[in-house]
Structure formats: C-alpha cells, structure tokens
Amino acid sequence: MPSYEMFSRYPDLESLLPRKTLGSWLTPLKPLEHLSDKLQIKTLTKRDELSHPLYGGNSV
C-alpha cells in the first residue's frame, strides 16, 4: 500500500479509515501506429479502461 501524507501527520487516523483497492494501477500505454505514421511523431493512448475488469476507466 502507498504511504499517505495524511497518515504521517495523523497516525491514529489510519486505523480508523479502512482502505479498499479500487483498480489496477498503472494502466498501459498503447502505440497508435496509424496516427503516428500520419503525424510523423510517436503517438500513444493510455488504456484506462483496463484499470478495473468490471468498471474500467474513470468510473472507478
């Protein structure tokens, strides 16, 4: 689990706030080859729909 500044400042708070994993981070980048060829620069898209198997994207 990541460390949070809030819990560093208020250590008793961590035991009162349960944590729930909402998604799988980090999501991958996918090359957009056709667009990259057209623009003559490497173009990528972030695959946020892979952040959760049921909800995906920013719905999480």
Sequence and secondary structure as in RCSB ss.txt:
>XXXX:A:sequence
MPSYEMFSRYPDLESLLPRKTLGSWLTPLKPLEHLSDKLQIKTLTKRDELSHPLYGGNSV
>XXXX:A:secstr
    HHHHH HHHHHHS     S  S  EEE HHHHHHHTS  EEE GGGS SSS GGG 
